[in-house]
Every structure is written in C-alpha cells, then in structure tokens.
Amino acid sequence: MNGKTSNCQLLSAAEVGEMLSLSKRTIHRYNCSGKIPAPVRVGGSVRWIESEISAWIRAGAPDRKMWNSMKETKDGSD
C-alpha cells in the first residue's frame, strides 16, 4: 500500500450524516443527486473518504461537479 491510502479512514453514510448533521437517508439522497463527493465501493458497501469529506466541507460544500473541478485544478497546480 502507498502512503496516500495507508491512513485513509472510510466513513459510512451514517458517519457522514453525523459530520453534516443529516440523516443517513439524506446522505444517500445527496449522493444520488450529486450534492456530495462520490463515494468508493468496498465490496457491497458504500463509503466516503474522511479526508475528502473534510476538505469538501472546508471548501464550502460545493456540488459534486464543482468539487471534482476544484480537485482537478488543485491536482494540476502541484
């Protein structure tokens, strides 16, 4: 495993909901409508990367399309 993923904390919809003061169901709705960053799939589970959710919140919680654009711009500037 590389250094970028070894300390990666994965969150369930319920845990993301706790961070945002939203219900698990609302997190799933936001995911389907593209209002939160895309999750990763682990087997049959859907999880979100904690560091990405934290960065997304610090960025003002933009929709997924804008968030992906912001990430690409940041990755290209390094």
C-alpha positions as CSV (number, residue, x, y, z in Angstrom):
1,M,0.0,0.0,0.0
2,N,1.2,3.5,-0.7
3,G,1.5,6.3,1.8
4,K,-1.6,8.1,0.5
5,T,-4.0,5.4,1.3
6,S,-2.5,3.7,4.4
7,N,-4.1,6.3,6.8
8,C,-7.3,6.5,4.8
9,Q,-10.4,6.5,7.1
10,L,-13.6,5.3,5.4
11,L,-17.0,6.6,6.6
12,S,-20.4,5.1,6.3
13,A,-23.4,7.2,5.3
14,A,-24.4,7.4,8.9
15,E,-21.0,8.7,9.9
16,V,-21.0,11.3,7.1
17,G,-24.5,12.2,8.2
18,E,-23.2,12.8,11.8
19,M,-20.5,15.1,10.4
20,L,-23.1,17.1,8.5
21,S,-26.0,16.8,11.0
22,L,-28.0,15.0,8.4
23,S,-29.7,11.6,8.3
24,K,-28.3,8.5,6.6
25,R,-31.2,8.7,4.2
26,T,-30.5,12.3,3.3
27,I,-26.8,11.4,2.7
28,H,-28.0,8.7,0.2
29,R,-30.3,11.2,-1.5
30,Y,-27.5,13.8,-1.7
31,N,-25.2,11.1,-3.2
32,C,-27.8,10.2,-5.9
33,S,-28.3,13.9,-6.8
34,G,-24.6,14.7,-6.9
35,K,-24.6,17.1,-3.9
36,I,-21.8,15.4,-2.1
37,P,-18.4,13.9,-3.2
38,A,-18.6,10.5,-4.8
39,P,-18.2,7.5,-2.5
40,V,-16.0,4.5,-3.0
41,R,-17.3,1.0,-3.1
42,V,-15.8,-1.7,-0.9
43,G,-17.4,-5.0,-1.7
44,G,-21.1,-4.3,-1.4
45,S,-20.6,-1.2,0.9
46,V,-20.6,2.4,0.0
47,R,-18.1,4.5,1.9
48,W,-16.7,8.1,1.8
49,I,-13.1,9.1,2.4
50,E,-12.9,11.1,5.6
51,S,-10.2,13.5,4.4
52,E,-12.1,14.2,1.2
53,I,-15.4,15.0,3.1
54,S,-13.4,17.3,5.5
55,A,-11.8,19.1,2.6
56,W,-15.2,19.4,0.8
57,I,-16.7,20.9,3.9
58,R,-13.8,23.4,4.2
59,A,-14.3,24.3,0.5
60,G,-17.9,25.3,1.3
61,A,-19.6,22.0,0.3
62,P,-20.0,22.6,-3.4
63,D,-21.9,20.1,-5.6
64,R,-20.0,17.1,-7.0
65,K,-19.4,18.6,-10.4
66,M,-17.8,21.7,-8.9
67,W,-15.9,19.7,-6.3
68,N,-14.4,17.5,-9.0
69,S,-13.4,20.6,-10.9
70,M,-11.8,22.1,-7.8
71,K,-9.9,18.9,-7.2
72,E,-8.6,18.7,-10.8
73,T,-7.4,22.3,-10.6
74,K,-5.7,21.7,-7.3
75,D,-4.1,18.4,-8.6
76,G,-2.9,20.2,-11.7
77,S,-1.2,23.1,-9.8
78,D,1.1,20.8,-7.7
